[in-house]
Amino acid sequence: MKIIEVQDEQAGGKVGFDIFKEALANDAQVFGLATGSTPISIYNELTASDLDFSDKISINLDEYQGLAGTHDQSYRYFMDEHLFNQKPFKESYVPNGLAEDMDAETTRYDRLIADHPLDLQLLGLGQNGHIGFNEPGTPFDIQTHVVDLTPSTIAANARFFASEDDVPRRAISMGIGSIMKSKKILLVAYGENKAQAIAAMVEGPVTTDVPASVLQNHDDVTIIVDHSAASKIKNRDLITTIA
Ligand code: GLP
């Protein structure tokens, strides 16, 4: 794992942007994308740039079950707003939260991922160590699946909804098995509330209790953190600091 500590989210956005740029230069075709507040500064850098994704494919990690893509808290809406409207891809896939047959939807998504192997997967990090919506306890080899969100994730995401009651209780998520097949992985985390999960992910045992710890088993992972998110990593030698 390569850990890069940056000053703040803006600096992290620039470092993340460079990793996207390098992937493009290396002929990456398929980009796994993430939602949440964390990737926004990278998306801002991408939309302000002249990088061209119009012949590339994006596959998003997850979507709330029950929200239409037009709902302003759906992940499809988020992606349109923060990236795709300004920086279109040839094809952009997000799970369909309104699919009537969820088994068929998860199968469809797995086929998509199999047909378009991920070159670069961008990840945020849940406070409980989740990646995508792969909550603690999720098997490492799982493929796309429907998830019951944990109370801590529902509480963490309530800030985006009128009230906690409005947060969907279920989601569809790309599985850890698919994330791990991406050629390259970029995980980004900012703030004190991610510090525990970052330390457990980097220095703790590889355990399904901390889904992100599986990334220790991947050979091309870059982690961008700010000072707060890095504050609980004990071995400072692991960290490259960018002033
Ligand atoms: C949600 C998403 C994750 C994201 C996490 C952290 O639960 N499913 O993919 O990484 O939130 O979000 P934020 O970046 O807003 O802290």
Boltz pocket constraint, residues with backbone or C-beta under 6 A from the ligand:
constraints:
  - pocket:
      binder: B
      contacts: [[A, 34], [A, 35], [A, 36], [A, 37], [A, 38], [A, 39], [A, 61], [A, 62], [A, 123], [A, 124], [A, 125], [A, 126], [A, 127], [A, 130], [A, 131], [A, 132], [A, 133], [A, 153], [A, 157]]
      max_distance: 6.0
